[in-house]
Amino acid sequence: MDTERHPSSRQTIAILSRGDAAARREATAQNSRFVRVFEALAAAGIDAFPVIYDESFAGAVRDQLLGADGVLVWVDPIHQGKTRAELDDLLRDVAARGPWVSAHPEIILKMGVKEVLYRTRRRHASLR
């Protein structure tokens, strides 16, 4: 573990989701839709904190993520007309500087998740 980032021995995880400035100001582990994830991490001895992302305050988000040992990413590829293009660049940068990033953009590209969903859409539609 990088002791410059975290002098304690506990691991820290940022739980990243999309939201606006108000959601960012009001974000807590207790009022998060991921409250059970926060509870499970705490039970395992891992400190976790919410990080709300939007392109308009990406620099502040980057700084928060660099202060964590890892980042759990819960941001849809497309949400209200916004894509993950800028976020993926930010996550690449953060991961290159040390923190572990779940759903790393390069891995997602290699998995071809969107392509698999597109190719199997007819089969999924017929199962309904």
Secondary structure as UniProt FT lines:
FT   TURN            3..5
FT   STRAND          12..18
FT   HELIX           21..26
FT   TURN            30..31
FT   TURN            33..34
FT   HELIX           35..43
FT   TURN            44..45
FT   STRAND          47..53
FT   HELIX           55..57
FT   HELIX           58..66
FT   STRAND          70..74
FT   STRAND          78..79
FT   TURN            80..81
FT   STRAND          82..83
FT   HELIX           85..96
FT   STRAND          100..101
FT   TURN            102..103
FT   HELIX           105..111
FT   HELIX           113..119
FT   HELIX           121..126
//
